[in-house]
Amino acid sequence: MREKVVLAYSGGLDTSVIIKWLTERGYDVIAYMADVGQARLPDGGSLAVGQARLPDGGSLAVGQGSDFTTYKKRALETGAVKVIVDDLKEEFVKDFVFKALKADAVYESGYLLATALSRPVIAKGMVNAAHKEHAGAVAHGCTGKGNDQVRFEVTIRSLDPALKIIAPVREWELKTRTEEIEYAKRKKIPIDASKKKPYSLDVNLWGISIESGKLEDPYCEPDEDIYQLTKSVKSSPAKPAYVEIGFVKGVPVKLNGKPMKGVNLILKLSRIAGEHGVGRSDMVENRLIGIKSREIYEAPAGWVLSAAHKALESLVLDRELAHYKAGIALKYAELTYYGLWYTPLKEALDKFIDETQKKVNGTVRLKLHKGLCSVVGRKSPNSLYKRELATYEEGDLFDQSLAKGFLELWGLPYKGLYKGKA
Ligand code: ARG
């Protein structure tokens, strides 16, 4: 009997070629497509994303108006024995995206971890599929240079160490894209290689990661047309938009006063923020495997929610907790980026973070204008802000005479200590 393998299939060139390659090596390939919001938006629209090379694997190459049907057909035509489309959107938002939001996790100040957060949920889906299908192996299309291989494999190993992991792109003899296209033509694999593939895109509902091509020169300004979700400052409206985000225990539950499920809230907010040019970042980041890479990110809803969440925390967390948590945020972002999602430290940090979020309830008002997202108001039933202490106006309850003694003691260890010039 042929061995079964569950392949993270994107519909792009690499994973199409992988189907054939694995089939030729005696495997029955089950093409697994996780829906993490990369294709069709539930309100009928679709992301206008061009086909692109996907060296990091696992991501779907979406064309305007396309959906999973095209890719399903393609997988079967290429030789897959079965195709699974797994809707993970809700799980992705609830158990991954919102956990990172509560933690205020941002990698190297500019990356909200859209790709990094999607890998463990996809890998978990693959492991479940392998169990259901009685497959002894899983495969992905990641290269040996990226972070995604790490995230897939560490997750798969921590969930089921008995599964064999195959990473064809790391071992096969097809070194360039041209060689892959040749192979595909030779083997009559239905691919869409006619268009030039200028960039690599990874898309999900939290954001888009764009890399390679011209972007490999870190001094080169990205062409405007690489952006899929955000308008340029020039073409965004002259009039600002205001949005109100309601939170319960650190989780966004309302948009402009309307209760909304996470997936919908993100998609709606993404439209509004993107329209106003909010959510772009351009950075050189440190990959886990030791190289630096230039990345462009778009996460319009992400940046608005992140700003709103931090603003609400500033109102309800006391100073010590807030400052300590900011350190945890860095660690949390690293663990996510490094593929260490299903690990004891990450689990323990989640418990800590949930404890900190108990009072993070309230509403934040933000103004979106010409690429800027500014918090303009925040309120909470658990606010620690006391106007009667802060005010310089009538009604001041702060006893300024107490400051004298406080400062005597606060400055005591340093009296006359500094030997430099005054
Ligand atoms: N550098 C980012 C990360 O490691 C994005 C990876 C994007 N992947 C891709 N196939 N374009 O999370």
Residues whose N, C-alpha, C, O or C-beta is under 5 A from the ligand:
A	BS01	LIG	L54 P55 D56 G57 S59 T115 A116 N147 S200 L201 D202 S209 E295
